[in-house]
Amino acid sequence: TLLNYGFSQITGGAAAGGTRTFPIAAPTLGCQKTIVCTTANTSDSAIVDLNGATLLGLGTQDLIKFSTAGDFVTLVGVSTSVYAITSRTPTSVTTTS
């Protein structure tokens, strides 16, 4: 489980079509978290699972998908169950539920 603060480096799946999922601890109000994916592509993605938390303004979306090496996202806890995205790679980091 990724910590809900600081910096984490993650990697995509180990084989074509592989996906690695990284759960993150529940948000804490005001704590900032930056996640960078060092290796990934459209068939070998990395997913951060918000573990029951959601993203501010995005309804029930609770997964963040990285599909390109160098992708990043910065989150901040706005409550104990909601993260907000404060910055991200514009086109290749996506969210889903």
BELURLIN-V498470 format. One record per run of one state. SS is the DSSP state (H for helix, E for strand, L for the rest). FROM is the first residue (numbers start at 1). TO is the last residue. If there is no record, write none. Layout:
# BELURLIN-V498470
ss=SS from=FROM to=TO
ss=SS from=FROM to=TO
This chain:
# BELURLIN-V498470
ss=L from=1 to=1
ss=E from=2 to=2
ss=L from=3 to=5
ss=E from=6 to=11
ss=L from=12 to=19
ss=E from=20 to=24
ss=L from=25 to=28
ss=E from=29 to=29
ss=L from=30 to=31
ss=E from=32 to=39
ss=L from=40 to=40
ss=E from=41 to=41
ss=L from=42 to=43
ss=E from=44 to=44
ss=L from=45 to=45
ss=E from=46 to=49
ss=L from=50 to=53
ss=E from=54 to=55
ss=L from=56 to=62
ss=E from=63 to=66
ss=L from=67 to=71
ss=E from=72 to=77
ss=L from=78 to=81
ss=E from=82 to=88
ss=L from=89 to=92
ss=E from=93 to=96
ss=L from=97 to=97
